[in-house]
Amino acid sequence: ILTILGNSAVLATAVKRYSLLKSQELPTVNLAVADIGMALSMYPLAIASAWNHAWLGGDASCVYYALMGFLFGVCSMMTLCAMAVIRFLVTNSSKSNGNKITKNTVCILITFIWLYSLLWAILPLLGWGYYGPEPFGISCTIAWSKFHNSPNGFSFILSMFLLCTVLPALTIIACYLGIAWKVHKAYQEIQNIDRIPNAAKLEKKLTLMAVLISVGFLSSWTPYAAASFWSIFNSSDSLQPVVTLLPCLFAKSSTAYNPFIYYVFSKTFRCEVKKLQCCCGWRVHYFSSDNSTEHPVSTMWSG
């Protein structure tokens, strides 16, 4: 619910002010699309299976669930990587060079991200790699246990780990370390903090927001990655079901964090959300009983 409501607000805001969006903001919109896509395509089936205490739908639904999870997961990771690279280029370039990153360029990059993610997601369907159920039985993912049991599974998991996890994560870390060093050197040159331009302060805030989004995503998925790699080298029976279930739930919760980060750091997003309340909220009027004049007090509920 939080994922759908929060990211729907992000998308509604983006549509409303599309002409005013900067090219650097488009990856955050794509991230919202991936998050809400994961919630709509996967979570209802997982929740129903949890209530059923067993997976619903058989092998076909298991492959569908795993494919959707892999597609949106890789898309989110690559989007965060693109976001870090764009912020690095903008921060370390002059204003004229920074303007060269146009909306069309970012849209092409986002299209490439989706095609790249789709390619990796369908490879197991084409015979390289496998999809299978999670150890706790109410979710499906990549068949990590095939790492040792099959050369096919070994090559797929190793390639996927390097190209979809390690390389993007190292790129993200390197870009933000480069940005931090650039900002540190720039602030050292300005002794009086009151003289720091508003544009520089805005760039610092946007960079911090992007860092928190990346840290939230990586932190959410790290326990799941640890449990998955444990199952590569050990039997899944060696872990209690709850030990494999909780990291999975924590990883999926990453889709709900980003709108709250936007709300804290973006004044524009806060204002747009307040405007959206009139359209998607419930307004209940209360009238004072100790006064003949009506005093409506509006109570709003909104995502």
N, C-alpha and C positions, 0 to 999 in steps of 0.2 A: 504493500500500500504506500509506504513512504517512497519507494523507488518510483512508482508510477506517478504519484502526485508531484513529487519534487522535480523529476525530470520533465514531466509535462509542463510544469511552470517554466522551466528553462527553455523548452522548445517554443512555447507560446510567446515568451519574451523575445526569443530570437526571430520568430516570424514577424512579430509586430514592429521590430526595429531593424529589420534585415538591411535596409539601405544604410543604416548608421553603423552596422557591425564592421569592425576592423578585421583584416585578414587573419590576425593572430587569434581572434576570438572564435573562428570557425572550428578549430579542433575541439574546443569545449562543447560546441553544439553536436559535433559528431560523437563525442563521448556520451552525451545524453541520449543520443539515438541508440548507441550500443547498449547502454544500461537499461533503457526502457524496452528494447528488443529482447534482452535476456529475461527481463521480468515477465513479459507477456508470453513468450514462447516456451519458457521452462518452468517457472515457479508454480503455475497451477497444477501441472502434472506431478511435480515433486510433492506438493502439499497433499494432493489426493492420494498419492502412493504412501505418504507417511500415515495418513488416517487409515489406509487399508492395511498397514503393516507389511506391505509387500509391493513390488513394482507392478504397475498396471500397464496392460497393453502388449506385453510380450517383447520380442526382439526388435520389431519394427519401431516401436515407440522408444526403445532404449537407444537405438542408433540415432533416431531423430533428436532425442534429448542431448546425447553426447555431441552430435554435430553442431547443434545450436550453441551449446556451451563453449565448444572449441572455437567456433566462428566468432562469437561476440567477445570471448576472452582474448583471442589474438588481436582482434580489432581494437579493443580497449588498450592493450599493451602497446601496439604500434602507434595508436593515436597519442598516447602519453609520450612516446619517443619523439614523434613529430612535433608535439607541443614544446618539448624541451629544446629540440634543435632550432625551431623557429624563434623561441625566446632568446636562445644563445646568439643567433644571427642578428636579431633586432637589437639586443643589448650591446653587442660588440661592433656594430656598424654605425656609420654616420647616419644622420636623419635621411639624407637622400638615398643612401643604399638600403636603409630599412624600408623605405617606401616601395622598393622594387619587389617585395614579397606581396604580390597582389592577391586578390580574392580568387582569380582564375588559377593562379599557381597553387594556392592552398586547396582549391576544389579538385584539381588534378591529383594532388598528393593524397587527398582523402579517398578519391576513386581508386588509386593504386593500393591504398591500405585495405579497402574492402575486397579488391580482387586478390590480393596477397593472402588475406585471411580466409577467403572462400577456397582458394587453392589448397591451403593446408587442411581445411575442414573436410574437403571431399577426397583427399588422398587415401584415407582408410577405406573409402567406398570403392576406390579404384584398385585396391589390393596392396597398398603400402601402409602398414600399420593396422591397428584394430581398435574397435570400440567395444566396451563391455561394461557390466554392472560394477558399481562401487562395492567395497566389502560389506557395508552395512545394508545393502540390498534395496534401497529406495531411491537410487540415483544412478546415473550412468556417465561414463567418461572414457578417456583413453585407457586401453587395457595395459596398465603399467606392468603387470606380471609377465607380459610377453617379452620383456626386455631380455631375459635370459633364456626363455623357452623357444624363441624364434629369431633367426638372423634378421628376418623382415621387421619384426617388432623392435629389435635392438637398433637397427639403422634408423628407423623412423623416430623413435623416442630420442635418440642421441641428436639427430639433425634438428628435430623440433625444439629440443631443449636449448641448443646453441643459437639457432636462428630466430626463435620466437620468444626466448626468455633471457638468456645470458647477454647476447649482443644488444638487444634493446635496453636492458637494465643498465649495462655498462655505459651505453650512450647517454642515458638519462642522467646517471651519476656524473659523468664527465662534463656534460653541458652545464649542469647546475653548479658544479664546482668552479667551472670557468666563469660563470656569471657571478658567483659569490666573490671570486678574486677580483673581477673587473669592478664590481660595486665597491669592494673594500678599498681598492686603489683610488677610485674616484672620490670616495668620501674622505679619504686621507688628505686629498688635495684641497678640500673645502673645510677649513677649520671651524667656521661658524655654521651650525646646522640650519640657522634661519636663512642662509643664503642659498641653500640647496633648491634648485628649480622644482616647481611643482611637477613638471614632466618626469624628472628623475624619481621623485617620490612615488608617482603613479607607477612607473616601471618597476620600482622595488616592490610595491604592493602586488602588482600582477605576477611578478616572479615568485613571490612568497606564496601566493595562491596556487600557482602551478606546482610548486614544490610540495605543498601540502596534499594536493590531489594525487601526485605521484607517490608520495610516502604512504598515503592512505591505501592506495591500490596495492602497492608492493607489500605493505604490512599485512593486509587482509589475506593475500594469497600465499604468503610465506609459510604459515602453518600447514596449509593444504599441500604445498609443494614438498614440505618435509615429510608429511605422512605418505605422499605418493612415492617419494623416493625410498622411503622405508619399505614400501611394498615391492619395490623393484628388487631389493637385495634380500628381503626376508618374506616369509609367508604372511599373507594378510591375516591368517588365523592367529598370528602372534599378537595382534592388536585387538583390544576390546572394541566392539562396534561403536561405542560412544566416542572413542579416541579418534576414529576415522570420520565420524559424523560431524562433530563440532568444528573441526577445521574447514569442512565443506560448507557448513552453514555460515561460518565467519567469512569465508571467501566470497560467497554470494551476497553477503551484506554490503560489500564494497559498492554495489550499485546505488545505495541509498545515501552515501556520504556527500557526494559532490555538490548537490544543491544547497546543503547547509553551509559548505565552504564558500560557495558563490554568495550566499545571503550575507555572510559575515564580512566578506571583503569587497563586495561590489555594491556601491550605493545605488547605481543604476538598476541593478537587479532587485534590490529591496523596494525601490519605488515602483517598478513594474509589477512586482508581486502584490503590492498593496492595491494597485489599480485593478489587477486581475480578481481581487477579492469581490469586487462588485459584480463580476460576471459569473464566477464559479463558487461563490460562497453562499451560505444560508444566513439571511438576515432575520433576526427575531426581535420584535419591538416589545419593550416593557414600558408600562405606563405607571407613573407615580400615583399612589393611592391617596397621599396626603395633600394633594394639590389639585384643584379643578382643571388646571391647564395641563395638557398632555406634554410629557417630557420623554420622547423616545430615546431609549438607550440601546444602541445597536450592538448585538453580540454576533461576531463573525466567526465562521469556521471556514478555513481555506487551506488547501495544500500549498 
